Amino acid sequence: MAQITGYIFDAVVVEGDTAFTLPALCRACGLDSKQLMALVAEGVLEPAGSAPQDWIFGGPSLRTALAAQRLMHDLEMDLSGVAMVLDLLGEIAALRSQLNRSCAMADGWSGSTSLR
């Protein structure tokens, strides 16, 4: 008899122009305000506003905060490790995007789509 394995995924769809206050981002990502303030101090999150009570975080901050939360909880990373990992993941994403653009341009020049 075949074994059926299921997966449960949590997903949050957030538009890029969505804005979060500090308390709203805390509720959305499961981190407390001290943890989010520490992520801001490390440069992981960059809110608009000069003081925590005035901070506004853009929609992409939720994805970053959720990733930071997972790294801290699942891998027990400290803040500097989280900052480094998220920076490297951003670099990888940028390099992949650049590679995809280069491949698309090469495909256009050669008239072929078999370069990959």
Sequence and secondary structure as in RCSB ss.txt:
>XXXX:A:sequence
MAQITGYIFDAVVVEGDTAFTLPALCRACGLDSKQLMALVAEGVLEPAGSAPQDWIFGGPSLRTALAAQRLMHDL
EMDLSGVAMVLDLLGEIAALRSQLNRSCAMADGWSGSTSLR
>XXXX:A:secstr
               TT EEEHHHHHHHHS  HHHHHHHHHTTS   BSSSGGG EEETHHHHHHHHHHHHHHHS
   HHHHHHHHHHHHHHHHHHHHHHHHHHHHHHHHT S   
